[in-house]
Each structure stands twice: as structure tokens, then as C-alpha cells.
């Protein structure tokens, strides 16, 4: 996502459109889904380091961590 000079230290955010993802797979989420968009806000502190931001998600829960 960020490469070269665009990769700088700072605060960033990723938005995962969870409800859209499940609806495209014909998962019934009801009229109002429990999770719609999942927003992950995080900071990058080391220029040149490798960052991996995994999202583990179901229609009713999510978790994330700094991956390796």
C-alpha cells in the first residue's frame, strides 16, 4: 500500500467494508448488520520496517494485531 517515499512514520487508517464483503457472498446479515465498516487506526514508527495488519473477521466480531 505504501512504498518508497510514500512510506513515512505517522498515523494511518484502513477501512474494511465487512458488510459488503459478506453480502456479496449471500450471507444474511439482517436489515442492519452488526458490523458494517471496520476501521483500524494504527501508527507506523519505523521507516523501512515491514508492517502487516491482518484482520480476522466474522459477521459478529473482529480482531487485529501487528503481524510479522
PDB file with one MODEL, atoms N, CA, C and O in Angstrom:
MODEL        1
ATOM      1  N   UNK A   1       0.813  -1.190   0.000  1.00  0.00           N
ATOM      2  CA  UNK A   1       0.000   0.000   0.000  1.00  0.00           C
ATOM      3  C   UNK A   1       0.861   1.260   0.000  1.00  0.00           C
ATOM      4  O   UNK A   1       0.619   2.192  -0.767  1.00  0.00           O
ATOM      5  N   UNK A   2       1.861   1.275   0.864  1.00  0.00           N
ATOM      6  CA  UNK A   2       2.806   2.394   0.901  1.00  0.00           C
ATOM      7  C   UNK A   2       4.172   1.865   0.524  1.00  0.00           C
ATOM      8  O   UNK A   2       4.650   0.883   1.094  1.00  0.00           O
ATOM      9  N   UNK A   3       4.794   2.514  -0.433  1.00  0.00           N
ATOM     10  CA  UNK A   3       6.111   2.081  -0.863  1.00  0.00           C
ATOM     11  C   UNK A   3       7.015   3.284  -1.081  1.00  0.00           C
ATOM     12  O   UNK A   3       6.545   4.392  -1.341  1.00  0.00           O
ATOM     13  N   UNK A   4       8.294   3.055  -0.972  1.00  0.00           N
ATOM     14  CA  UNK A   4       9.267   4.103  -1.268  1.00  0.00           C
ATOM     15  C   UNK A   4       9.086   5.328  -0.408  1.00  0.00           C
ATOM     16  O   UNK A   4       8.965   5.226   0.813  1.00  0.00           O
ATOM     17  N   UNK A   5       9.065   6.495  -1.041  1.00  0.00           N
ATOM     18  CA  UNK A   5       8.955   7.765  -0.314  1.00  0.00           C
ATOM     19  C   UNK A   5       7.592   7.955   0.347  1.00  0.00           C
ATOM     20  O   UNK A   5       7.472   8.750   1.280  1.00  0.00           O
ATOM     21  N   UNK A   6       6.569   7.246  -0.113  1.00  0.00           N
ATOM     22  CA  UNK A   6       5.240   7.359   0.498  1.00  0.00           C
ATOM     23  C   UNK A   6       5.201   6.714   1.882  1.00  0.00           C
ATOM     24  O   UNK A   6       4.334   7.034   2.695  1.00  0.00           O
ATOM     25  N   UNK A   7       6.144   5.804   2.148  1.00  0.00           N
ATOM     26  CA  UNK A   7       6.195   5.109   3.429  1.00  0.00           C
ATOM     27  C   UNK A   7       6.914   5.986   4.441  1.00  0.00           C
ATOM     28  O   UNK A   7       8.144   6.002   4.487  1.00  0.00           O
ATOM     29  N   UNK A   8       6.165   6.705   5.242  1.00  0.00           N
ATOM     30  CA  UNK A   8       6.735   7.573   6.265  1.00  0.00           C
ATOM     31  C   UNK A   8       6.084   7.268   7.603  1.00  0.00           C
ATOM     32  O   UNK A   8       4.990   6.706   7.658  1.00  0.00           O
ATOM     33  N   UNK A   9       6.757   7.640   8.675  1.00  0.00           N
ATOM     34  CA  UNK A   9       6.176   7.441  10.002  1.00  0.00           C
ATOM     35  C   UNK A   9       4.949   8.321  10.140  1.00  0.00           C
ATOM     36  O   UNK A   9       4.860   9.385   9.528  1.00  0.00           O
ATOM     37  N   UNK A  10       4.004   7.867  10.951  1.00  0.00           N
ATOM     38  CA  UNK A  10       2.797   8.646  11.173  1.00  0.00           C
ATOM     39  C   UNK A  10       1.618   7.762  11.501  1.00  0.00           C
ATOM     40  O   UNK A  10       1.753   6.553  11.690  1.00  0.00           O
ATOM     41  N   UNK A  11       0.459   8.390  11.565  1.00  0.00           N
ATOM     42  CA  UNK A  11      -0.794   7.692  11.855  1.00  0.00           C
ATOM     43  C   UNK A  11      -1.521   7.403  10.552  1.00  0.00           C
ATOM     44  O   UNK A  11      -1.565   8.236   9.647  1.00  0.00           O
ATOM     45  N   UNK A  12      -2.090   6.202  10.475  1.00  0.00           N
ATOM     46  CA  UNK A  12      -2.801   5.768   9.277  1.00  0.00           C
ATOM     47  C   UNK A  12      -4.097   5.083   9.677  1.00  0.00           C
ATOM     48  O   UNK A  12      -4.320   4.779  10.849  1.00  0.00           O
ATOM     49  N   UNK A  13      -4.944   4.844   8.689  1.00  0.00           N
ATOM     50  CA  UNK A  13      -6.177   4.103   8.940  1.00  0.00           C
ATOM     51  C   UNK A  13      -6.532   3.272   7.720  1.00  0.00           C
ATOM     52  O   UNK A  13      -6.347   3.691   6.577  1.00  0.00           O
ATOM     53  N   UNK A  14      -7.045   2.086   7.998  1.00  0.00           N
ATOM     54  CA  UNK A  14      -7.583   1.200   6.964  1.00  0.00           C
ATOM     55  C   UNK A  14      -9.060   1.005   7.250  1.00  0.00           C
ATOM     56  O   UNK A  14      -9.458   0.881   8.409  1.00  0.00           O
ATOM     57  N   UNK A  15      -9.871   0.977   6.211  1.00  0.00           N
ATOM     58  CA  UNK A  15     -11.302   0.727   6.355  1.00  0.00           C
ATOM     59  C   UNK A  15     -11.630  -0.552   5.601  1.00  0.00           C
ATOM     60  O   UNK A  15     -11.391  -0.657   4.398  1.00  0.00           O
ATOM     61  N   UNK A  16     -12.180  -1.522   6.323  1.00  0.00           N
ATOM     62  CA  UNK A  16     -12.603  -2.794   5.736  1.00  0.00           C
ATOM     63  C   UNK A  16     -14.127  -2.788   5.663  1.00  0.00           C
ATOM     64  O   UNK A  16     -14.798  -2.628   6.683  1.00  0.00           O
ATOM     65  N   UNK A  17     -14.670  -2.960   4.476  1.00  0.00           N
ATOM     66  CA  UNK A  17     -16.115  -2.931   4.255  1.00  0.00           C
ATOM     67  C   UNK A  17     -16.673  -4.343   4.462  1.00  0.00           C
ATOM     68  O   UNK A  17     -16.949  -5.076   3.512  1.00  0.00           O
ATOM     69  N   UNK A  18     -16.824  -4.688   5.731  1.00  0.00           N
ATOM     70  CA  UNK A  18     -17.167  -6.048   6.135  1.00  0.00           C
ATOM     71  C   UNK A  18     -18.562  -6.458   5.667  1.00  0.00           C
ATOM     72  O   UNK A  18     -18.727  -7.549   5.122  1.00  0.00           O
ATOM     73  N   UNK A  19     -19.553  -5.620   5.866  1.00  0.00           N
ATOM     74  CA  UNK A  19     -20.920  -5.981   5.468  1.00  0.00           C
ATOM     75  C   UNK A  19     -21.006  -6.200   3.960  1.00  0.00           C
ATOM     76  O   UNK A  19     -21.647  -7.150   3.509  1.00  0.00           O
ATOM     77  N   UNK A  20     -20.377  -5.344   3.189  1.00  0.00           N
ATOM     78  CA  UNK A  20     -20.366  -5.524   1.728  1.00  0.00           C
ATOM     79  C   UNK A  20     -19.735  -6.860   1.357  1.00  0.00           C
ATOM     80  O   UNK A  20     -20.229  -7.572   0.482  1.00  0.00           O
ATOM     81  N   UNK A  21     -18.639  -7.189   2.031  1.00  0.00           N
ATOM     82  CA  UNK A  21     -17.937  -8.450   1.773  1.00  0.00           C
ATOM     83  C   UNK A  21     -18.878  -9.642   1.980  1.00  0.00           C
ATOM     84  O   UNK A  21     -18.956 -10.526   1.127  1.00  0.00           O
ATOM     85  N   UNK A  22     -19.587  -9.665   3.104  1.00  0.00           N
ATOM     86  CA  UNK A  22     -20.475 -10.798   3.392  1.00  0.00           C
ATOM     87  C   UNK A  22     -21.721 -10.795   2.513  1.00  0.00           C
ATOM     88  O   UNK A  22     -22.190 -11.855   2.100  1.00  0.00           O
ATOM     89  N   UNK A  23     -22.253  -9.625   2.228  1.00  0.00           N
ATOM     90  CA  UNK A  23     -23.440  -9.574   1.356  1.00  0.00           C
ATOM     91  C   UNK A  23     -23.125 -10.122  -0.039  1.00  0.00           C
ATOM     92  O   UNK A  23     -23.964 -10.798  -0.635  1.00  0.00           O
ATOM     93  N   UNK A  24     -21.939  -9.844  -0.564  1.00  0.00           N
ATOM     94  CA  UNK A  24     -21.545 -10.365  -1.879  1.00  0.00           C
ATOM     95  C   UNK A  24     -21.427 -11.878  -1.868  1.00  0.00           C
ATOM     96  O   UNK A  24     -21.417 -12.512  -2.924  1.00  0.00           O
ATOM     97  N   UNK A  25     -21.338 -12.454  -0.691  1.00  0.00           N
ATOM     98  CA  UNK A  25     -21.258 -13.905  -0.544  1.00  0.00           C
ATOM     99  C   UNK A  25     -22.584 -14.501  -0.075  1.00  0.00           C
ATOM    100  O   UNK A  25     -22.637 -15.637   0.396  1.00  0.00           O
ATOM    101  N   UNK A  26     -23.659 -13.710  -0.212  1.00  0.00           N
ATOM    102  CA  UNK A  26     -25.025 -14.130   0.142  1.00  0.00           C
ATOM    103  C   UNK A  26     -25.170 -14.556   1.597  1.00  0.00           C
ATOM    104  O   UNK A  26     -25.920 -15.484   1.900  1.00  0.00           O
ATOM    105  N   UNK A  27     -24.456 -13.882   2.499  1.00  0.00           N
ATOM    106  CA  UNK A  27     -24.607 -14.109   3.937  1.00  0.00           C
ATOM    107  C   UNK A  27     -25.681 -13.156   4.435  1.00  0.00           C
ATOM    108  O   UNK A  27     -25.586 -11.947   4.223  1.00  0.00           O
ATOM    109  N   UNK A  28     -26.710 -13.693   5.101  1.00  0.00           N
ATOM    110  CA  UNK A  28     -27.798 -12.862   5.616  1.00  0.00           C
ATOM    111  C   UNK A  28     -27.335 -12.140   6.875  1.00  0.00           C
ATOM    112  O   UNK A  28     -27.084 -12.767   7.904  1.00  0.00           O
ATOM    113  N   UNK A  29     -27.225 -10.833   6.788  1.00  0.00           N
ATOM    114  CA  UNK A  29     -26.795 -10.007   7.918  1.00  0.00           C
ATOM    115  C   UNK A  29     -27.963  -9.289   8.576  1.00  0.00           C
ATOM    116  O   UNK A  29     -27.770  -8.542   9.535  1.00  0.00           O
ATOM    117  N   UNK A  30     -29.154  -9.505   8.077  1.00  0.00           N
ATOM    118  CA  UNK A  30     -30.308  -8.763   8.573  1.00  0.00           C
ATOM    119  C   UNK A  30     -30.358  -7.383   7.945  1.00  0.00           C
ATOM    120  O   UNK A  30     -29.497  -7.015   7.146  1.00  0.00           O
ATOM    121  N   UNK A  31     -31.367  -6.632   8.315  1.00  0.00           N
ATOM    122  CA  UNK A  31     -31.536  -5.294   7.736  1.00  0.00           C
ATOM    123  C   UNK A  31     -30.410  -4.350   8.157  1.00  0.00           C
ATOM    124  O   UNK A  31     -29.913  -3.556   7.358  1.00  0.00           O
ATOM    125  N   UNK A  32     -30.022  -4.451   9.418  1.00  0.00           N
ATOM    126  CA  UNK A  32     -28.927  -3.622   9.938  1.00  0.00           C
ATOM    127  C   UNK A  32     -27.830  -4.565  10.432  1.00  0.00           C
ATOM    128  O   UNK A  32     -28.020  -5.242  11.442  1.00  0.00           O
ATOM    129  N   UNK A  33     -26.695  -4.627   9.749  1.00  0.00           N
ATOM    130  CA  UNK A  33     -25.639  -5.550  10.167  1.00  0.00           C
ATOM    131  C   UNK A  33     -24.993  -5.122  11.487  1.00  0.00           C
ATOM    132  O   UNK A  33     -24.913  -3.933  11.797  1.00  0.00           O
ATOM    133  N   UNK A  34     -24.541  -6.100  12.246  1.00  0.00           N
ATOM    134  CA  UNK A  34     -23.835  -5.803  13.492  1.00  0.00           C
ATOM    135  C   UNK A  34     -22.536  -5.060  13.187  1.00  0.00           C
ATOM    136  O   UNK A  34     -22.226  -4.062  13.837  1.00  0.00           O
ATOM    137  N   UNK A  35     -21.780  -5.536  12.207  1.00  0.00           N
ATOM    138  CA  UNK A  35     -20.580  -4.849  11.741  1.00  0.00           C
ATOM    139  C   UNK A  35     -20.802  -4.401  10.308  1.00  0.00           C
ATOM    140  O   UNK A  35     -21.212  -5.199   9.465  1.00  0.00           O
ATOM    141  N   UNK A  36     -20.538  -3.141  10.025  1.00  0.00           N
ATOM    142  CA  UNK A  36     -20.641  -2.630   8.663  1.00  0.00           C
ATOM    143  C   UNK A  36     -19.225  -2.379   8.144  1.00  0.00           C
ATOM    144  O   UNK A  36     -18.686  -3.185   7.385  1.00  0.00           O
ATOM    145  N   UNK A  37     -18.635  -1.278   8.548  1.00  0.00           N
ATOM    146  CA  UNK A  37     -17.247  -0.980   8.211  1.00  0.00           C
ATOM    147  C   UNK A  37     -16.398  -1.141   9.471  1.00  0.00           C
ATOM    148  O   UNK A  37     -16.783  -0.670  10.541  1.00  0.00           O
ATOM    149  N   UNK A  38     -15.259  -1.796   9.353  1.00  0.00           N
ATOM    150  CA  UNK A  38     -14.307  -1.917  10.455  1.00  0.00           C
ATOM    151  C   UNK A  38     -13.142  -0.985  10.144  1.00  0.00           C
ATOM    152  O   UNK A  38     -12.486  -1.109   9.110  1.00  0.00           O
ATOM    153  N   UNK A  39     -12.902  -0.056  11.054  1.00  0.00           N
ATOM    154  CA  UNK A  39     -11.834   0.926  10.876  1.00  0.00           C
ATOM    155  C   UNK A  39     -10.695   0.561  11.823  1.00  0.00           C
ATOM    156  O   UNK A  39     -10.894   0.424  13.030  1.00  0.00           O
ATOM    157  N   UNK A  40      -9.497   0.405  11.256  1.00  0.00           N
ATOM    158  CA  UNK A  40      -8.303   0.125  12.040  1.00  0.00           C
ATOM    159  C   UNK A  40      -7.394   1.342  11.942  1.00  0.00           C
ATOM    160  O   UNK A  40      -6.938   1.697  10.855  1.00  0.00           O
ATOM    161  N   UNK A  41      -7.130   1.980  13.078  1.00  0.00           N
ATOM    162  CA  UNK A  41      -6.207   3.122  13.122  1.00  0.00           C
ATOM    163  C   UNK A  41      -4.922   2.650  13.778  1.00  0.00           C
ATOM    164  O   UNK A  41      -4.954   1.992  14.818  1.00  0.00           O
ATOM    165  N   UNK A  42      -3.799   2.984  13.176  1.00  0.00           N
ATOM    166  CA  UNK A  42      -2.524   2.485  13.675  1.00  0.00           C
ATOM    167  C   UNK A  42      -1.420   3.467  13.321  1.00  0.00           C
ATOM    168  O   UNK A  42      -1.603   4.355  12.488  1.00  0.00           O
ATOM    169  N   UNK A  43      -0.284   3.297  13.956  1.00  0.00           N
ATOM    170  CA  UNK A  43       0.857   4.159  13.695  1.00  0.00           C
ATOM    171  C   UNK A  43       2.022   3.363  13.138  1.00  0.00           C
ATOM    172  O   UNK A  43       2.246   2.212  13.513  1.00  0.00           O
ATOM    173  N   UNK A  44       2.761   3.995  12.236  1.00  0.00           N
ATOM    174  CA  UNK A  44       3.989   3.424  11.697  1.00  0.00           C
ATOM    175  C   UNK A  44       5.144   4.219  12.276  1.00  0.00           C
ATOM    176  O   UNK A  44       5.254   5.426  12.060  1.00  0.00           O
ATOM    177  N   UNK A  45       6.006   3.529  13.016  1.00  0.00           N
ATOM    178  CA  UNK A  45       7.076   4.235  13.703  1.00  0.00           C
ATOM    179  C   UNK A  45       8.464   4.003  13.151  1.00  0.00           C
ATOM    180  O   UNK A  45       9.386   4.760  13.454  1.00  0.00           O
ATOM    181  N   UNK A  46       8.628   2.959  12.339  1.00  0.00           N
ATOM    182  CA  UNK A  46       9.952   2.638  11.811  1.00  0.00           C
ATOM    183  C   UNK A  46       9.939   2.709  10.296  1.00  0.00           C
ATOM    184  O   UNK A  46       9.311   1.880   9.638  1.00  0.00           O
ATOM    185  N   UNK A  47      10.622   3.683   9.745  1.00  0.00           N
ATOM    186  CA  UNK A  47      10.718   3.746   8.283  1.00  0.00           C
ATOM    187  C   UNK A  47      11.517   2.544   7.791  1.00  0.00           C
ATOM    188  O   UNK A  47      12.529   2.179   8.389  1.00  0.00           O
ATOM    189  N   UNK A  48      11.072   1.947   6.728  1.00  0.00           N
ATOM    190  CA  UNK A  48      11.750   0.805   6.146  1.00  0.00           C
ATOM    191  C   UNK A  48      11.394  -0.521   6.782  1.00  0.00           C
ATOM    192  O   UNK A  48      11.802  -1.568   6.279  1.00  0.00           O
ATOM    193  N   UNK A  49      10.638  -0.509   7.885  1.00  0.00           N
ATOM    194  CA  UNK A  49      10.227  -1.758   8.532  1.00  0.00           C
ATOM    195  C   UNK A  49       9.099  -2.405   7.729  1.00  0.00           C
ATOM    196  O   UNK A  49       8.447  -1.752   6.914  1.00  0.00           O
ATOM    197  N   UNK A  50       8.884  -3.680   7.967  1.00  0.00           N
ATOM    198  CA  UNK A  50       7.785  -4.402   7.314  1.00  0.00           C
ATOM    199  C   UNK A  50       6.582  -4.386   8.245  1.00  0.00           C
ATOM    200  O   UNK A  50       6.693  -4.769   9.409  1.00  0.00           O
ATOM    201  N   UNK A  51       5.450  -3.952   7.747  1.00  0.00           N
ATOM    202  CA  UNK A  51       4.218  -3.937   8.530  1.00  0.00           C
ATOM    203  C   UNK A  51       3.181  -4.799   7.836  1.00  0.00           C
ATOM    204  O   UNK A  51       3.043  -4.776   6.612  1.00  0.00           O
ATOM    205  N   UNK A  52       2.467  -5.548   8.629  1.00  0.00           N
ATOM    206  CA  UNK A  52       1.398  -6.407   8.145  1.00  0.00           C
ATOM    207  C   UNK A  52       0.245  -6.203   9.119  1.00  0.00           C
ATOM    208  O   UNK A  52       0.420  -6.417  10.319  1.00  0.00           O
ATOM    209  N   UNK A  53      -0.932  -5.792   8.638  1.00  0.00           N
ATOM    210  CA  UNK A  53      -2.074  -5.513   9.513  1.00  0.00           C
ATOM    211  C   UNK A  53      -3.192  -6.493   9.159  1.00  0.00           C
ATOM    212  O   UNK A  53      -4.074  -6.169   8.365  1.00  0.00           O
ATOM    213  N   UNK A  54      -3.155  -7.692   9.750  1.00  0.00           N
ATOM    214  CA  UNK A  54      -4.186  -8.678   9.436  1.00  0.00           C
ATOM    215  C   UNK A  54      -5.495  -8.362  10.153  1.00  0.00           C
ATOM    216  O   UNK A  54      -5.500  -7.793  11.244  1.00  0.00           O
ATOM    217  N   UNK A  55      -6.589  -8.735   9.528  1.00  0.00           N
ATOM    218  CA  UNK A  55      -7.917  -8.600  10.129  1.00  0.00           C
ATOM    219  C   UNK A  55      -8.567  -9.968  10.117  1.00  0.00           C
ATOM    220  O   UNK A  55      -8.741 -10.577   9.061  1.00  0.00           O
ATOM    221  N   UNK A  56      -8.927 -10.448  11.301  1.00  0.00           N
ATOM    222  CA  UNK A  56      -9.692 -11.684  11.437  1.00  0.00           C
ATOM    223  C   UNK A  56     -11.131 -11.251  11.696  1.00  0.00           C
ATOM    224  O   UNK A  56     -11.404 -10.531  12.656  1.00  0.00           O
ATOM    225  N   UNK A  57     -12.050 -11.692  10.834  1.00  0.00           N
ATOM    226  CA  UNK A  57     -13.397 -11.129  10.908  1.00  0.00           C
ATOM    227  C   UNK A  57     -14.463 -12.195  10.696  1.00  0.00           C
ATOM    228  O   UNK A  57     -14.270 -13.157   9.951  1.00  0.00           O
ATOM    229  N   UNK A  58     -15.578 -12.001  11.362  1.00  0.00           N
ATOM    230  CA  UNK A  58     -16.806 -12.755  11.138  1.00  0.00           C
ATOM    231  C   UNK A  58     -17.923 -11.716  11.066  1.00  0.00           C
ATOM    232  O   UNK A  58     -17.654 -10.536  11.291  1.00  0.00           O
ATOM    233  N   UNK A  59     -19.154 -12.096  10.766  1.00  0.00           N
ATOM    234  CA  UNK A  59     -20.217 -11.089  10.741  1.00  0.00           C
ATOM    235  C   UNK A  59     -20.470 -10.423  12.097  1.00  0.00           C
ATOM    236  O   UNK A  59     -21.148  -9.397  12.162  1.00  0.00           O
ATOM    237  N   UNK A  60     -19.922 -11.006  13.197  1.00  0.00           N
ATOM    238  CA  UNK A  60     -20.242 -10.500  14.536  1.00  0.00           C
ATOM    239  C   UNK A  60     -19.028 -10.153  15.389  1.00  0.00           C
ATOM    240  O   UNK A  60     -19.187  -9.756  16.543  1.00  0.00           O
ATOM    241  N   UNK A  61     -17.831 -10.293  14.852  1.00  0.00           N
ATOM    242  CA  UNK A  61     -16.655  -9.955  15.648  1.00  0.00           C
ATOM    243  C   UNK A  61     -15.451  -9.736  14.731  1.00  0.00           C
ATOM    244  O   UNK A  61     -15.448 -10.129  13.564  1.00  0.00           O
ATOM    245  N   UNK A  62     -14.423  -9.088  15.305  1.00  0.00           N
ATOM    246  CA  UNK A  62     -13.171  -8.942  14.572  1.00  0.00           C
ATOM    247  C   UNK A  62     -12.027  -8.775  15.557  1.00  0.00           C
ATOM    248  O   UNK A  62     -12.227  -8.385  16.707  1.00  0.00           O
ATOM    249  N   UNK A  63     -10.833  -9.073  15.089  1.00  0.00           N
ATOM    250  CA  UNK A  63      -9.621  -8.790  15.859  1.00  0.00           C
ATOM    251  C   UNK A  63      -8.507  -8.492  14.869  1.00  0.00           C
ATOM    252  O   UNK A  63      -8.553  -8.895  13.707  1.00  0.00           O
ATOM    253  N   UNK A  64      -7.520  -7.783  15.354  1.00  0.00           N
ATOM    254  CA  UNK A  64      -6.370  -7.443  14.528  1.00  0.00           C
ATOM    255  C   UNK A  64      -5.140  -7.404  15.420  1.00  0.00           C
ATOM    256  O   UNK A  64      -5.253  -7.383  16.646  1.00  0.00           O
ATOM    257  N   UNK A  65      -3.988  -7.396  14.814  1.00  0.00           N
ATOM    258  CA  UNK A  65      -2.725  -7.351  15.526  1.00  0.00           C
ATOM    259  C   UNK A  65      -1.657  -6.910  14.552  1.00  0.00           C
ATOM    260  O   UNK A  65      -1.892  -6.853  13.345  1.00  0.00           O
ATOM    261  N   UNK A  66      -0.494  -6.600  15.069  1.00  0.00           N
ATOM    262  CA  UNK A  66       0.615  -6.282  14.159  1.00  0.00           C
ATOM    263  C   UNK A  66       1.243  -7.599  13.751  1.00  0.00           C
ATOM    264  O   UNK A  66       1.855  -8.284  14.569  1.00  0.00           O
ATOM    265  N   UNK A  67       1.094  -7.945  12.509  1.00  0.00           N
ATOM    266  CA  UNK A  67       1.624  -9.197  12.010  1.00  0.00           C
ATOM    267  C   UNK A  67       3.123  -9.127  11.794  1.00  0.00           C
ATOM    268  O   UNK A  67       3.743  -8.073  11.936  1.00  0.00           O
ATOM    269  N   UNK A  68       3.683 -10.254  11.453  1.00  0.00           N
ATOM    270  CA  UNK A  68       5.124 -10.306  11.237  1.00  0.00           C
ATOM    271  C   UNK A  68       5.486 -10.172   9.785  1.00  0.00           C
ATOM    272  O   UNK A  68       6.666 -10.197   9.438  1.00  0.00           O
TER     273      UNK A  68
ENDMDL
END
